[in-house]
Amino acid sequence: MPNDYGIEGKVAIVTGAGRGMGREVSRKLVDLGANVVVNDVSLEDAKASINDISTSGNNEMFAIDGDITNQNDVDNLILKTSEKFGSIDILVNNAGVLRPTKVLDIEEEEWDWVVSVNLKGTYLCSRAVLSSMMSSGWGRIINFSSTAGKNISTVGGAHYTAAKAGILGFTRHLAKEVAEYGITVNSVCPGLIATEMVLSTINEAEIKAYEASFPISRMGQPYEVADLVAFLASDKASYITGASLDINGGDLMI
Ligand SMILES: NC(=O)c1ccc[n+]([C@@H]2O[C@H](COP(=O)([O-])OP(=O)(O)OC[C@H]3O[C@@H](n4cnc5c(N)ncnc54)[C@H](O)[C@@H]3O)[C@@H](O)[C@H]2O)c1
């Protein structure tokens, strides 16, 4: 169906899209007519997302596995996307990991992993798509921060909070650097969203207690975040850059 998002025919990479919000973002971008590269560290999960999403026939999906903290894997992601589709127009830095560990118990290795997947991965993938976006004079980068980035994480530890706060700083800085090339860079800050990341970390009673504390007394659904990401990826958001958009049922109002 024709739409006024301006996404039709565009090429998008969504990292960590083998499940959860990444899968729903991929589904939404495909529905709007984009060609979507589904990246995940698990090829099996990336392929499962592709099998779960139907395209109109005019656009295509493509699975590329890779660890976004690894420069060689990121190079491979960009190379294969360029070979398949030519250019890269939209990057959704969705991949992330969370651990609920308290600071006293966080081992150095866990700190490095959590900060690296969330923050370094966002930097490596963003840097890798810039030349393609600069040469076409249009680009959209959407980074996954969190309510954790503005307050503290409800579920994750200090490494997660620190990395998500870092993403907000990276977003603003990069947005300023690349605005002149027609590239916008924004963050989304979801609250508690019903995905494996949350459901495998806290129990039913804890979920109910969190839900009761939100003005909109429920968890968010992945498709609701996907709608916001699609808006930021579209021509409708052409004057928004360096911003962070909250989507948390009113959990945090600043
Ligand atoms: N669920 C929430 O409540 C919530 C809230 C705020 C922000 N977020 C953020 O939203 C994003 C998506 O979260 P989700 O809830 O869908 O999580 P999820 O755990 O369901 O999915 C994350 C995906 O990222 C992939 N991944 C992990 N490490 C990777 C790596 N190094 N390279 C490539 N892929 C990798 C995983 O395999 C997984 O498929 C994350 O950045 C998360 O921190 C989640």
The ligand as a Gaussian input file, in Angstrom:
#p B3LYP/6-31G(d) Opt

LIG

0 1
 N       13.264000      -4.826000      26.481000
 C       13.358000      -3.685000      27.142000
 O       12.624000      -3.443000      28.121000
 C       14.330000      -2.632000      26.705000
 C       14.194000      -1.363000      27.280000
 C       15.046000      -0.344000      26.870000
 C       15.999000      -0.584000      25.903000
 N       16.117000      -1.837000      25.374000
 C       17.119000      -2.009000      24.325000
 O       16.448000      -2.349000      23.125000
 C       17.304000      -3.124000      22.287000
 C       16.588000      -4.420000      21.893000
 O       16.283000      -5.123000      23.091000
 P       15.335000      -6.400000      23.166000
 O       14.558000      -6.229000      24.394000
 O       14.643000      -6.627000      21.865000
 O       16.465000      -7.510000      23.438000
 P       16.593000      -9.058000      23.048000
 O       17.561000      -9.603000      24.038000
 O       15.265000      -9.688000      22.920000
 O       17.269000      -8.992000      21.589000
 C       18.563000      -8.515000      21.419000
 C       19.171000      -9.174000      20.200000
 O       20.509000      -8.667000      20.033000
 C       21.342000      -9.737000      19.625000
 N       22.726000      -9.472000      19.966000
 C       23.294000      -9.507000      21.199000
 N       24.604000      -9.233000      21.101000
 C       24.875000      -9.026000      19.805000
 C       26.055000      -8.712000      19.095000
 N       27.241000      -8.572000      19.729000
 N       25.990000      -8.564000      17.750000
 C       24.802000      -8.718000      17.111000
 N       23.660000      -9.026000      17.737000
 C       23.686000      -9.174000      19.066000
 C       20.785000     -10.942000      20.392000
 O       21.212000     -12.173000      19.803000
 C       19.292000     -10.698000      20.321000
 O       18.708000     -11.327000      19.187000
 C       18.564000      -3.372000      23.117000
 O       19.541000      -2.409000      22.769000
 C       18.101000      -3.127000      24.538000
 O       19.171000      -2.765000      25.389000
 C       15.318000      -2.863000      25.764000

